[in-house]
Amino acid sequence: MRRPSDRGRSPRGKTKQPHAVKGKRMQEGSLPRKSRFSCPGAPARNHGRPTCPPAEARLQWAVADSFFPVHLKARYAETDQMGVVHHSVYPVWFEVARTALSHAVGLPYVEWERRGVLLMVGELACRYRRPARYDDDVTVWVRVGEVASRRVVFEYRVEGPDGRLLAEGETRHVVVDKATGHPTVIPAELRESLRCSALNASPGGRSQRA
């Protein structure tokens, strides 16, 4: 049985040393210093120090942090008997916004079709917060939320003339071959245009007024 005085010693009789980083002894109770190249959200490795993810992952974060604004005006034909913009109009505004985004980065969606690929809507979600009314100036903010080999996700925020949130949603698209209708891999150039979209889009937005 080991004596209480042996607690600081190893079974071979050697005194245990505090954990060291890069050959330097650490003070008791301190933690390893984070790498100056650490990135937020990276998995913790090497005694708790986060390692920087690949450049592709960092670019994805940059895209996810930026929205592109598209300015619209609510038309009379878009309102219903209750005097507010009908709920079915918002998915149309989503389409207008993502089309404007594709033009802003210099690769319009029509170019995708020329290259034989289509973005098929597989899922659409929209949560309505406040109503928009006739002749309101509306801003639809759009960004690329996710890019995979065969999938693209767009996210949206709709704001009224006072900047208050009217609605928010997302569309999930499956990339399909134009000729066969079967899922296919996004061509490299088109995939990069999506990933760089928020970085290259003009901050002033694009006006689409009736």
KEZASE-785788 format. One record per atom (N, C-alpha, C): residue number from 0; residue in one letter; atom name; x, y, z. Coordinates in steps of 0.02 Angstrom, whole numbers, plus 50000, padded with zeros to 5 digits. Example, Ala and Ser with C-alpha at 12.3 -4.5 7.8 and 13.67 -1.06 7.14 Angstrom:
BEGIN
(node 0,"A","N",(50660,49716,50390));
(node 0,"A","CA",(50615,49775,50390));
(node 0,"A","C",(50660,49835,50390));
(node 1,"S","N",(50642,49888,50354));
(node 1,"S","CA",(50684,49947,50357));
(node 1,"S","C",(50645,50002,50394));
***
This chain:
BEGIN
(node 0,"M","N",(50043,49940,50000));
(node 0,"M","CA",(50000,50000,50000));
(node 0,"M","C",(50044,50062,50000));
(node 1,"R","N",(50025,50110,49959));
(node 1,"R","CA",(50064,50172,49954));
(node 1,"R","C",(50047,50218,50012));
(node 2,"R","N",(50099,50251,50038));
(node 2,"R","CA",(50089,50299,50093));
(node 2,"R","C",(50063,50365,50066));
(node 3,"P","N",(50028,50406,50109));
(node 3,"P","CA",(50004,50472,50086));
(node 3,"P","C",(50059,50515,50059));
(node 4,"S","N",(50119,50508,50084));
(node 4,"S","CA",(50175,50549,50060));
(node 4,"S","C",(50197,50530,49991));
(node 5,"D","N",(50173,50472,49965));
(node 5,"D","CA",(50193,50450,49898));
(node 5,"D","C",(50147,50473,49844));
(node 6,"R","N",(50098,50515,49860));
(node 6,"R","CA",(50048,50535,49809));
(node 6,"R","C",(50079,50571,49750));
(node 7,"G","N",(50132,50608,49762));
(node 7,"G","CA",(50162,50647,49708));
(node 7,"G","C",(50214,50608,49669));
(node 8,"R","N",(50220,50543,49684));
(node 8,"R","CA",(50271,50504,49650));
(node 8,"R","C",(50239,50450,49606));
(node 9,"S","N",(50273,50433,49553));
(node 9,"S","CA",(50250,50381,49508));
(node 9,"S","C",(50268,50314,49538));
(node 10,"P","N",(50240,50258,49513));
(node 10,"P","CA",(50256,50191,49539));
(node 10,"P","C",(50330,50177,49539));
(node 11,"R","N",(50368,50207,49493));
(node 11,"R","CA",(50440,50195,49489));
(node 11,"R","C",(50480,50241,49534));
(node 12,"G","N",(50445,50283,49571));
(node 12,"G","CA",(50480,50326,49619));
(node 12,"G","C",(50498,50394,49592));
(node 13,"K","N",(50478,50410,49529));
(node 13,"K","CA",(50493,50475,49500));
(node 13,"K","C",(50437,50524,49513));
(node 14,"T","N",(50454,50585,49528));
(node 14,"T","CA",(50404,50637,49541));
(node 14,"T","C",(50370,50657,49477));
(node 15,"K","N",(50302,50661,49476));
(node 15,"K","CA",(50265,50681,49417));
(node 15,"K","C",(50274,50756,49405));
(node 16,"Q","N",(50283,50774,49343));
(node 16,"Q","CA",(50292,50844,49324));
(node 16,"Q","C",(50226,50872,49298));
(node 17,"P","N",(50212,50936,49308));
(node 17,"P","CA",(50152,50967,49279));
(node 17,"P","C",(50154,50961,49203));
(node 18,"H","N",(50095,50961,49173));
(node 18,"H","CA",(50090,50956,49100));
(node 18,"H","C",(50128,51013,49066));
(node 19,"A","N",(50168,50999,49017));
(node 19,"A","CA",(50208,51049,48983));
(node 19,"A","C",(50188,51055,48911));
(node 20,"V","N",(50193,51116,48883));
(node 20,"V","CA",(50181,51129,48813));
(node 20,"V","C",(50243,51158,48782));
(node 21,"K","N",(50267,51127,48729));
(node 21,"K","CA",(50326,51150,48694));
(node 21,"K","C",(50387,51154,48740));
(node 22,"G","N",(50392,51107,48787));
(node 22,"G","CA",(50450,51103,48830));
(node 22,"G","C",(50449,51150,48889));
(node 23,"K","N",(50396,51192,48896));
(node 23,"K","CA",(50393,51239,48951));
(node 23,"K","C",(50345,51213,49004));
(node 24,"R","N",(50365,51221,49066));
(node 24,"R","CA",(50324,51197,49121));
(node 24,"R","C",(50266,51246,49132));
(node 25,"M","N",(50206,51219,49142));
(node 25,"M","CA",(50147,51260,49153));
(node 25,"M","C",(50135,51268,49227));
(node 26,"Q","N",(50106,51324,49247));
(node 26,"Q","CA",(50088,51334,49316));
(node 26,"Q","C",(50029,51289,49333));
(node 27,"E","N",(50024,51270,49395));
(node 27,"E","CA",(49971,51226,49417));
(node 27,"E","C",(49903,51258,49407));
(node 28,"G","N",(49856,51222,49376));
(node 28,"G","CA",(49789,51247,49365));
(node 28,"G","C",(49780,51285,49300));
(node 29,"S","N",(49834,51298,49263));
(node 29,"S","CA",(49828,51334,49200));
(node 29,"S","C",(49811,51286,49144));
(node 30,"L","N",(49787,51314,49087));
(node 30,"L","CA",(49768,51274,49029));
(node 30,"L","C",(49816,51287,48972));
(node 31,"P","N",(49821,51240,48926));
(node 31,"P","CA",(49864,51252,48867));
(node 31,"P","C",(49840,51313,48829));
(node 32,"R","N",(49888,51353,48804));
(node 32,"R","CA",(49871,51413,48767));
(node 32,"R","C",(49844,51395,48699));
(node 33,"K","N",(49792,51432,48677));
(node 33,"K","CA",(49763,51420,48610));
(node 33,"K","C",(49812,51441,48556));
(node 34,"S","N",(49810,51406,48502));
(node 34,"S","CA",(49850,51425,48444));
(node 34,"S","C",(49826,51490,48415));
(node 35,"R","N",(49872,51532,48394));
(node 35,"R","CA",(49851,51596,48364));
(node 35,"R","C",(49819,51586,48296));
(node 36,"F","N",(49822,51525,48270));
(node 36,"F","CA",(49791,51510,48206));
(node 36,"F","C",(49724,51473,48216));
(node 37,"S","N",(49698,51473,48277));
(node 37,"S","CA",(49636,51437,48290));
(node 37,"S","C",(49577,51471,48257));
(node 38,"C","N",(49527,51432,48239));
(node 38,"C","CA",(49467,51457,48208));
(node 38,"C","C",(49407,51439,48250));
(node 39,"P","N",(49358,51484,48258));
(node 39,"P","CA",(49299,51468,48298));
(node 39,"P","C",(49260,51410,48268));
(node 40,"G","N",(49238,51365,48312));
(node 40,"G","CA",(49198,51309,48289));
(node 40,"G","C",(49237,51249,48267));
(node 41,"A","N",(49303,51255,48265));
(node 41,"A","CA",(49343,51198,48244));
(node 41,"A","C",(49344,51145,48298));
(node 42,"P","N",(49350,51082,48281));
(node 42,"P","CA",(49351,51029,48332));
(node 42,"P","C",(49411,51036,48377));
(node 43,"A","N",(49402,51022,48441));
(node 43,"A","CA",(49455,51028,48490));
(node 43,"A","C",(49502,50968,48485));
(node 44,"R","N",(49566,50982,48476));
(node 44,"R","CA",(49616,50929,48471));
(node 44,"R","C",(49680,50953,48506));
(node 45,"N","N",(49725,50907,48517));
(node 45,"N","CA",(49790,50924,48545));
(node 45,"N","C",(49784,50961,48611));
(node 46,"H","N",(49756,50927,48661));
(node 46,"H","CA",(49748,50955,48728));
(node 46,"H","C",(49704,51016,48729));
(node 47,"G","N",(49650,51015,48691));
(node 47,"G","CA",(49601,51069,48694));
(node 47,"G","C",(49614,51126,48646));
(node 48,"R","N",(49670,51125,48610));
(node 48,"R","CA",(49683,51180,48563));
(node 48,"R","C",(49648,51166,48497));
(node 49,"P","N",(49603,51210,48474));
(node 49,"P","CA",(49567,51197,48411));
(node 49,"P","C",(49614,51202,48352));
(node 50,"T","N",(49605,51158,48304));
(node 50,"T","CA",(49644,51160,48243));
(node 50,"T","C",(49603,51194,48189));
(node 51,"C","N",(49635,51232,48146));
(node 51,"C","CA",(49600,51269,48095));
(node 51,"C","C",(49574,51221,48042));
(node 52,"P","N",(49509,51227,48022));
(node 52,"P","CA",(49481,51183,47971));
(node 52,"P","C",(49509,51199,47903));
(node 53,"P","N",(49495,51157,47853));
(node 53,"P","CA",(49519,51171,47785));
(node 53,"P","C",(49493,51237,47759));
(node 54,"A","N",(49527,51264,47708));
(node 54,"A","CA",(49506,51328,47679));
(node 54,"A","C",(49435,51325,47654));
(node 55,"E","N",(49414,51267,47629));
(node 55,"E","CA",(49346,51259,47603));
(node 55,"E","C",(49294,51272,47659));
(node 56,"A","N",(49308,51246,47719));
(node 56,"A","CA",(49262,51256,47775));
(node 56,"A","C",(49261,51329,47796));
(node 57,"R","N",(49319,51362,47797));
(node 57,"R","CA",(49320,51433,47816));
(node 57,"R","C",(49282,51475,47766));
(node 58,"L","N",(49286,51458,47702));
(node 58,"L","CA",(49249,51494,47651));
(node 58,"L","C",(49175,51485,47661));
(node 59,"Q","N",(49154,51424,47681));
(node 59,"Q","CA",(49083,51411,47693));
(node 59,"Q","C",(49058,51455,47750));
(node 60,"W","N",(49097,51465,47803));
(node 60,"W","CA",(49077,51509,47857));
(node 60,"W","C",(49069,51580,47832));
(node 61,"A","N",(49116,51603,47789));
(node 61,"A","CA",(49112,51671,47763));
(node 61,"A","C",(49048,51682,47723));
(node 62,"V","N",(49029,51632,47683));
(node 62,"V","CA",(48968,51637,47644));
(node 62,"V","C",(48908,51639,47691));
(node 63,"A","N",(48909,51598,47742));
(node 63,"A","CA",(48852,51593,47786));
(node 63,"A","C",(48841,51657,47827));
(node 64,"D","N",(48893,51699,47833));
(node 64,"D","CA",(48887,51760,47873));
(node 64,"D","C",(48863,51820,47832));
(node 65,"S","N",(48850,51813,47767));
(node 65,"S","CA",(48834,51870,47725));
(node 65,"S","C",(48769,51859,47688));
(node 66,"F","N",(48725,51910,47689));
(node 66,"F","CA",(48663,51909,47652));
(node 66,"F","C",(48668,51960,47595));
(node 67,"F","N",(48634,51946,47541));
(node 67,"F","CA",(48631,51991,47484));
(node 67,"F","C",(48561,52021,47480));
(node 68,"P","N",(48555,52088,47477));
(node 68,"P","CA",(48489,52119,47478));
(node 68,"P","C",(48459,52129,47408));
(node 69,"V","N",(48395,52114,47402));
(node 69,"V","CA",(48358,52127,47340));
(node 69,"V","C",(48296,52167,47359));
(node 70,"H","N",(48287,52225,47326));
(node 70,"H","CA",(48233,52271,47344));
(node 70,"H","C",(48172,52261,47299));
(node 71,"L","N",(48114,52254,47329));
(node 71,"L","CA",(48052,52244,47293));
(node 71,"L","C",(47999,52294,47318));
(node 72,"K","N",(47946,52301,47279));
(node 72,"K","CA",(47888,52340,47301));
(node 72,"K","C",(47827,52296,47295));
(node 73,"A","N",(47789,52291,47349));
(node 73,"A","CA",(47729,52248,47349));
(node 73,"A","C",(47677,52276,47301));
(node 74,"R","N",(47656,52235,47254));
(node 74,"R","CA",(47607,52255,47204));
(node 74,"R","C",(47536,52242,47228));
(node 75,"Y","N",(47489,52278,47197));
(node 75,"Y","CA",(47418,52270,47216));
(node 75,"Y","C",(47395,52198,47201));
(node 76,"A","N",(47419,52171,47146));
(node 76,"A","CA",(47399,52103,47126));
(node 76,"A","C",(47424,52050,47175));
(node 77,"E","N",(47472,52068,47218));
(node 77,"E","CA",(47500,52020,47265));
(node 77,"E","C",(47463,52019,47332));
(node 78,"T","N",(47415,52064,47341));
(node 78,"T","CA",(47378,52067,47404));
(node 78,"T","C",(47314,52026,47399));
(node 79,"D","N",(47286,52009,47458));
(node 79,"D","CA",(47224,51969,47458));
(node 79,"D","C",(47167,52010,47488));
(node 80,"Q","N",(47111,51978,47502));
(node 80,"Q","CA",(47051,52012,47526));
(node 80,"Q","C",(47063,52044,47595));
(node 81,"M","N",(47112,52019,47632));
(node 81,"M","CA",(47127,52047,47697));
(node 81,"M","C",(47171,52109,47693));
(node 82,"G","N",(47192,52127,47632));
(node 82,"G","CA",(47232,52187,47622));
(node 82,"G","C",(47306,52178,47635));
(node 83,"V","N",(47329,52116,47640));
(node 83,"V","CA",(47400,52102,47651));
(node 83,"V","C",(47427,52060,47594));
(node 84,"V","N",(47493,52057,47587));
(node 84,"V","CA",(47524,52016,47535));
(node 84,"V","C",(47509,51943,47550));
(node 85,"H","N",(47483,51907,47500));
(node 85,"H","CA",(47464,51837,47509));
(node 85,"H","C",(47525,51794,47525));
(node 86,"H","N",(47515,51742,47565));
(node 86,"H","CA",(47572,51700,47586));
(node 86,"H","C",(47606,51665,47527));
(node 87,"S","N",(47570,51653,47473));
(node 87,"S","CA",(47599,51619,47415));
(node 87,"S","C",(47649,51663,47377));
(node 88,"V","N",(47650,51727,47391));
(node 88,"V","CA",(47694,51774,47356));
(node 88,"V","C",(47766,51767,47381));
(node 89,"Y","N",(47774,51750,47445));
(node 89,"Y","CA",(47841,51749,47474));
(node 89,"Y","C",(47888,51699,47439));
(node 90,"P","N",(47866,51638,47422));
(node 90,"P","CA",(47910,51594,47384));
(node 90,"P","C",(47931,51623,47316));
(node 91,"V","N",(47887,51664,47286));
(node 91,"V","CA",(47905,51697,47223));
(node 91,"V","C",(47959,51748,47236));
(node 92,"W","N",(47953,51785,47291));
(node 92,"W","CA",(48005,51833,47309));
(node 92,"W","C",(48071,51797,47323));
(node 93,"F","N",(48068,51738,47353));
(node 93,"F","CA",(48129,51699,47364));
(node 93,"F","C",(48164,51684,47298));
(node 94,"E","N",(48123,51665,47248));
(node 94,"E","CA",(48153,51649,47183));
(node 94,"E","C",(48184,51711,47151));
(node 95,"V","N",(48150,51768,47157));
(node 95,"V","CA",(48177,51830,47129));
(node 95,"V","C",(48245,51845,47162));
(node 96,"A","N",(48249,51835,47228));
(node 96,"A","CA",(48309,51851,47265));
(node 96,"A","C",(48368,51806,47244));
(node 97,"R","N",(48357,51741,47240));
(node 97,"R","CA",(48413,51697,47223));
(node 97,"R","C",(48433,51705,47150));
(node 98,"T","N",(48385,51724,47107));
(node 98,"T","CA",(48403,51739,47037));
(node 98,"T","C",(48446,51801,47033));
(node 99,"A","N",(48428,51853,47071));
(node 99,"A","CA",(48468,51914,47073));
(node 99,"A","C",(48538,51901,47100));
(node 100,"L","N",(48542,51856,47150));
(node 100,"L","CA",(48607,51839,47177));
(node 100,"L","C",(48651,51806,47125));
(node 101,"S","N",(48622,51762,47084));
(node 101,"S","CA",(48661,51728,47032));
(node 101,"S","C",(48687,51778,46981));
(node 102,"H","N",(48647,51830,46965));
(node 102,"H","CA",(48670,51882,46919));
(node 102,"H","C",(48725,51923,46951));
(node 103,"A","N",(48719,51936,47016));
(node 103,"A","CA",(48768,51978,47050));
(node 103,"A","C",(48838,51948,47050));
(node 104,"V","N",(48842,51882,47050));
(node 104,"V","CA",(48908,51849,47050));
(node 104,"V","C",(48931,51833,46979));
(node 105,"G","N",(48893,51854,46929));
(node 105,"G","CA",(48915,51846,46860));
(node 105,"G","C",(48903,51778,46829));
(node 106,"L","N",(48860,51737,46860));
(node 106,"L","CA",(48844,51672,46832));
(node 106,"L","C",(48770,51660,46839));
(node 107,"P","N",(48729,51691,46796));
(node 107,"P","CA",(48656,51685,46801));
(node 107,"P","C",(48632,51612,46797));
(node 108,"Y","N",(48574,51600,46826));
(node 108,"Y","CA",(48547,51532,46826));
(node 108,"Y","C",(48536,51505,46756));
(node 109,"V","N",(48522,51549,46708));
(node 109,"V","CA",(48513,51525,46639));
(node 109,"V","C",(48576,51492,46613));
(node 110,"E","N",(48634,51514,46640));
(node 110,"E","CA",(48697,51483,46620));
(node 110,"E","C",(48702,51412,46648));
(node 111,"W","N",(48673,51401,46707));
(node 111,"W","CA",(48670,51333,46733));
(node 111,"W","C",(48633,51287,46686));
(node 112,"E","N",(48576,51312,46661));
(node 112,"E","CA",(48536,51271,46615));
(node 112,"E","C",(48573,51257,46550));
(node 113,"R","N",(48610,51307,46526));
(node 113,"R","CA",(48650,51296,46465));
(node 113,"R","C",(48702,51241,46475));
(node 114,"R","N",(48724,51233,46537));
(node 114,"R","CA",(48774,51182,46552));
(node 114,"R","C",(48743,51115,46570));
(node 115,"G","N",(48677,51111,46565));
(node 115,"G","CA",(48644,51047,46574));
(node 115,"G","C",(48626,51027,46644));
(node 116,"V","N",(48625,51076,46691));
(node 116,"V","CA",(48606,51060,46760));
(node 116,"V","C",(48549,51105,46783));
(node 117,"L","N",(48506,51079,46826));
(node 117,"L","CA",(48449,51117,46853));
(node 117,"L","C",(48449,51112,46929));
(node 118,"L","N",(48424,51165,46960));
(node 118,"L","CA",(48415,51165,47033));
(node 118,"L","C",(48341,51151,47048));
(node 119,"M","N",(48326,51089,47065));
(node 119,"M","CA",(48257,51070,47079));
(node 119,"M","C",(48241,51082,47153));
(node 120,"V","N",(48185,51117,47166));
(node 120,"V","CA",(48165,51130,47235));
(node 120,"V","C",(48140,51065,47267));
(node 121,"G","N",(48174,51044,47320));
(node 121,"G","CA",(48154,50984,47354));
(node 121,"G","C",(48116,50998,47419));
(node 122,"E","N",(48127,51057,47446));
(node 122,"E","CA",(48094,51075,47510));
(node 122,"E","C",(48092,51150,47516));
(node 123,"L","N",(48036,51176,47541));
(node 123,"L","CA",(48027,51248,47551));
(node 123,"L","C",(47995,51259,47619));
(node 124,"A","N",(48023,51306,47656));
(node 124,"A","CA",(47996,51323,47722));
(node 124,"A","C",(47992,51399,47728));
(node 125,"C","N",(47939,51424,47759));
(node 125,"C","CA",(47931,51496,47769));
(node 125,"C","C",(47892,51507,47834));
(node 126,"R","N",(47918,51550,47876));
(node 126,"R","CA",(47883,51570,47937));
(node 126,"R","C",(47864,51644,47931));
(node 127,"Y","N",(47800,51658,47939));
(node 127,"Y","CA",(47775,51726,47931));
(node 127,"Y","C",(47772,51761,47998));
(node 128,"R","N",(47804,51819,48002));
(node 128,"R","CA",(47808,51857,48065));
(node 128,"R","C",(47758,51915,48066));
(node 129,"R","N",(47759,51956,48013));
(node 129,"R","CA",(47716,52015,48008));
(node 129,"R","C",(47693,52022,47936));
(node 130,"P","N",(47636,52054,47924));
(node 130,"P","CA",(47611,52060,47855));
(node 130,"P","C",(47645,52117,47817));
(node 131,"A","N",(47652,52107,47752));
(node 131,"A","CA",(47671,52162,47707));
(node 131,"A","C",(47607,52186,47673));
(node 132,"R","N",(47605,52250,47656));
(node 132,"R","CA",(47545,52280,47626));
(node 132,"R","C",(47561,52312,47559));
(node 133,"Y","N",(47509,52328,47523));
(node 133,"Y","CA",(47517,52357,47456));
(node 133,"Y","C",(47563,52419,47457));
(node 134,"D","N",(47608,52422,47410));
(node 134,"D","CA",(47654,52477,47398));
(node 134,"D","C",(47710,52481,47450));
(node 135,"D","N",(47715,52432,47493));
(node 135,"D","CA",(47770,52431,47541));
(node 135,"D","C",(47836,52418,47504));
(node 136,"D","N",(47889,52452,47526));
(node 136,"D","CA",(47956,52436,47503));
(node 136,"D","C",(47982,52378,47544));
(node 137,"V","N",(47997,52324,47511));
(node 137,"V","CA",(48017,52262,47545));
(node 137,"V","C",(48088,52244,47523));
(node 138,"T","N",(48127,52221,47571));
(node 138,"T","CA",(48194,52196,47556));
(node 138,"T","C",(48198,52122,47571));
(node 139,"V","N",(48217,52083,47521));
(node 139,"V","CA",(48227,52011,47530));
(node 139,"V","C",(48302,51998,47533));
(node 140,"W","N",(48324,51974,47590));
(node 140,"W","CA",(48395,51958,47599));
(node 140,"W","C",(48404,51884,47586));
(node 141,"V","N",(48454,51866,47546));
(node 141,"V","CA",(48466,51796,47527));
(node 141,"V","C",(48540,51780,47537));
(node 142,"R","N",(48553,51719,47557));
(node 142,"R","CA",(48621,51694,47561));
(node 142,"R","C",(48623,51620,47546));
(node 143,"V","N",(48682,51595,47528));
(node 143,"V","CA",(48692,51524,47519));
(node 143,"V","C",(48709,51495,47587));
(node 144,"G","N",(48664,51452,47613));
(node 144,"G","CA",(48675,51424,47679));
(node 144,"G","C",(48716,51361,47679));
(node 145,"E","N",(48713,51324,47623));
(node 145,"E","CA",(48749,51260,47620));
(node 145,"E","C",(48761,51241,47548));
(node 146,"V","N",(48819,51214,47534));
(node 146,"V","CA",(48835,51187,47468));
(node 146,"V","C",(48865,51118,47476));
(node 147,"A","N",(48833,51069,47446));
(node 147,"A","CA",(48859,51000,47446));
(node 147,"A","C",(48869,50978,47373));
(node 148,"S","N",(48890,50917,47363));
(node 148,"S","CA",(48904,50894,47295));
(node 148,"S","C",(48841,50892,47252));
(node 149,"R","N",(48783,50878,47282));
(node 149,"R","CA",(48720,50874,47244));
(node 149,"R","C",(48664,50915,47276));
(node 150,"R","N",(48680,50959,47322));
(node 150,"R","CA",(48628,50996,47358));
(node 150,"R","C",(48650,51067,47372));
(node 151,"V","N",(48601,51113,47367));
(node 151,"V","CA",(48614,51184,47383));
(node 151,"V","C",(48556,51208,47426));
(node 152,"V","N",(48572,51246,47479));
(node 152,"V","CA",(48522,51274,47523));
(node 152,"V","C",(48528,51350,47522));
(node 153,"F","N",(48472,51384,47509));
(node 153,"F","CA",(48469,51457,47512));
(node 153,"F","C",(48428,51476,47573));
(node 154,"E","N",(48448,51530,47607));
(node 154,"E","CA",(48412,51556,47664));
(node 154,"E","C",(48390,51627,47650));
(node 155,"Y","N",(48332,51646,47679));
(node 155,"Y","CA",(48301,51711,47662));
(node 155,"Y","C",(48276,51746,47725));
(node 156,"R","N",(48278,51812,47722));
(node 156,"R","CA",(48246,51856,47771));
(node 156,"R","C",(48210,51911,47733));
(node 157,"V","N",(48146,51923,47749));
(node 157,"V","CA",(48107,51975,47716));
(node 157,"V","C",(48094,52030,47767));
(node 158,"E","N",(48113,52091,47750));
(node 158,"E","CA",(48104,52148,47795));
(node 158,"E","C",(48059,52201,47763));
(node 159,"G","N",(48021,52235,47805));
(node 159,"G","CA",(47978,52289,47782));
(node 159,"G","C",(48015,52355,47777));
(node 160,"P","N",(47979,52409,47760));
(node 160,"P","CA",(48011,52475,47751));
(node 160,"P","C",(48044,52502,47814));
(node 161,"D","N",(48020,52479,47872));
(node 161,"D","CA",(48050,52501,47935));
(node 161,"D","C",(48104,52454,47961));
(node 162,"G","N",(48122,52404,47920));
(node 162,"G","CA",(48174,52357,47939));
(node 162,"G","C",(48151,52300,47983));
(node 163,"R","N",(48087,52297,47999));
(node 163,"R","CA",(48061,52243,48042));
(node 163,"R","C",(48054,52179,48001));
(node 164,"L","N",(48065,52123,48035));
(node 164,"L","CA",(48063,52058,48002));
(node 164,"L","C",(47991,52039,47985));
(node 165,"L","N",(47978,52025,47921));
(node 165,"L","CA",(47912,52004,47899));
(node 165,"L","C",(47907,51928,47892));
(node 166,"A","N",(47960,51897,47867));
(node 166,"A","CA",(47959,51825,47857));
(node 166,"A","C",(48031,51800,47850));
(node 167,"E","N",(48040,51737,47862));
(node 167,"E","CA",(48105,51706,47852));
(node 167,"E","C",(48094,51634,47829));
(node 168,"G","N",(48141,51608,47790));
(node 168,"G","CA",(48131,51541,47764));
(node 168,"G","C",(48193,51515,47730));
(node 169,"E","N",(48185,51457,47699));
(node 169,"E","CA",(48240,51426,47662));
(node 169,"E","C",(48212,51381,47608));
(node 170,"T","N",(48252,51370,47557));
(node 170,"T","CA",(48236,51322,47505));
(node 170,"T","C",(48295,51274,47498));
(node 171,"R","N",(48279,51210,47491));
(node 171,"R","CA",(48330,51158,47481));
(node 171,"R","C",(48323,51131,47411));
(node 172,"H","N",(48378,51133,47374));
(node 172,"H","CA",(48377,51114,47303));
(node 172,"H","C",(48420,51053,47291));
(node 173,"V","N",(48395,51010,47247));
(node 173,"V","CA",(48433,50952,47224));
(node 173,"V","C",(48457,50967,47153));
(node 174,"V","N",(48520,50955,47140));
(node 174,"V","CA",(48548,50968,47074));
(node 174,"V","C",(48535,50907,47030));
(node 175,"V","N",(48501,50918,46973));
(node 175,"V","CA",(48484,50863,46929));
(node 175,"V","C",(48510,50876,46858));
(node 176,"D","N",(48520,50821,46823));
(node 176,"D","CA",(48541,50826,46753));
(node 176,"D","C",(48481,50847,46710));
(node 177,"K","N",(48490,50897,46668));
(node 177,"K","CA",(48435,50923,46628));
(node 177,"K","C",(48407,50871,46580));
(node 178,"A","N",(48449,50828,46554));
(node 178,"A","CA",(48427,50779,46504));
(node 178,"A","C",(48391,50720,46536));
(node 179,"T","N",(48416,50696,46593));
(node 179,"T","CA",(48388,50635,46623));
(node 179,"T","C",(48342,50648,46683));
(node 180,"G","N",(48350,50706,46715));
(node 180,"G","CA",(48311,50721,46775));
(node 180,"G","C",(48337,50686,46837));
(node 181,"H","N",(48395,50654,46832));
(node 181,"H","CA",(48424,50618,46889));
(node 181,"H","C",(48473,50663,46926));
(node 182,"P","N",(48481,50653,46992));
(node 182,"P","CA",(48530,50692,47030));
(node 182,"P","C",(48600,50686,47000));
(node 183,"T","N",(48636,50741,47002));
(node 183,"T","CA",(48703,50742,46975));
(node 183,"T","C",(48747,50787,47017));
(node 184,"V","N",(48812,50783,47006));
(node 184,"V","CA",(48860,50824,47043));
(node 184,"V","C",(48864,50893,47013));
(node 185,"I","N",(48867,50944,47055));
(node 185,"I","CA",(48873,51013,47031));
(node 185,"I","C",(48942,51022,46998));
(node 186,"P","N",(48944,51049,46938));
(node 186,"P","CA",(49009,51063,46907));
(node 186,"P","C",(49051,51108,46952));
(node 187,"A","N",(49116,51098,46951));
(node 187,"A","CA",(49161,51133,46997));
(node 187,"A","C",(49154,51209,46994));
(node 188,"E","N",(49150,51237,46933));
(node 188,"E","CA",(49146,51310,46925));
(node 188,"E","C",(49081,51337,46955));
(node 189,"L","N",(49027,51301,46945));
(node 189,"L","CA",(48963,51324,46972));
(node 189,"L","C",(48963,51318,47048));
(node 190,"R","N",(48993,51266,47073));
(node 190,"R","CA",(48997,51257,47146));
(node 190,"R","C",(49037,51313,47178));
(node 191,"E","N",(49091,51332,47147));
(node 191,"E","CA",(49131,51386,47174));
(node 191,"E","C",(49094,51453,47172));
(node 192,"S","N",(49054,51463,47119));
(node 192,"S","CA",(49016,51526,47114));
(node 192,"S","C",(48966,51531,47172));
(node 193,"L","N",(48938,51475,47193));
(node 193,"L","CA",(48892,51476,47250));
(node 193,"L","C",(48929,51490,47314));
(node 194,"R","N",(48986,51460,47323));
(node 194,"R","CA",(49024,51468,47385));
(node 194,"R","C",(49052,51539,47392));
(node 195,"C","N",(49066,51570,47335));
(node 195,"C","CA",(49094,51638,47337));
(node 195,"C","C",(49041,51691,47329));
(node 196,"S","N",(48977,51672,47323));
(node 196,"S","CA",(48925,51719,47306));
(node 196,"S","C",(48920,51778,47354));
(node 197,"A","N",(48921,51764,47418));
(node 197,"A","CA",(48913,51818,47467));
(node 197,"A","C",(48975,51863,47469));
(node 198,"L","N",(49033,51836,47451));
(node 198,"L","CA",(49094,51876,47452));
(node 198,"L","C",(49098,51923,47393));
(node 199,"N","N",(49068,51904,47336));
(node 199,"N","CA",(49073,51944,47275));
(node 199,"N","C",(49012,51988,47262));
(node 200,"A","N",(48957,51976,47298));
(node 200,"A","CA",(48895,52013,47285));
(node 200,"A","C",(48902,52086,47306));
(node 201,"S","N",(48871,52130,47267));
(node 201,"S","CA",(48873,52201,47283));
(node 201,"S","C",(48833,52215,47346));
(node 202,"P","N",(48861,52253,47395));
(node 202,"P","CA",(48824,52267,47457));
(node 202,"P","C",(48764,52311,47446));
(node 203,"G","N",(48761,52346,47390));
(node 203,"G","CA",(48705,52391,47377));
(node 203,"G","C",(48641,52356,47358));
(node 204,"G","N",(48647,52293,47337));
(node 204,"G","CA",(48587,52256,47318));
(node 204,"G","C",(48564,52274,47248));
(node 205,"R","N",(48510,52242,47228));
(node 205,"R","CA",(48482,52252,47161));
(node 205,"R","C",(48408,52267,47167));
(node 206,"S","N",(48385,52317,47132));
(node 206,"S","CA",(48315,52336,47137));
(node 206,"S","C",(48273,52299,47086));
(node 207,"Q","N",(48217,52271,47109));
(node 207,"Q","CA",(48170,52236,47065));
(node 207,"Q","C",(48100,52265,47080));
(node 208,"R","N",(48085,52322,47053));
(node 208,"R","CA",(48023,52356,47070));
(node 208,"R","C",(47971,52349,47014));
(node 209,"A","N",(47910,52343,47034));
(node 209,"A","CA",(47856,52336,46986));
(node 209,"A","C",(47842,52402,46953));
***
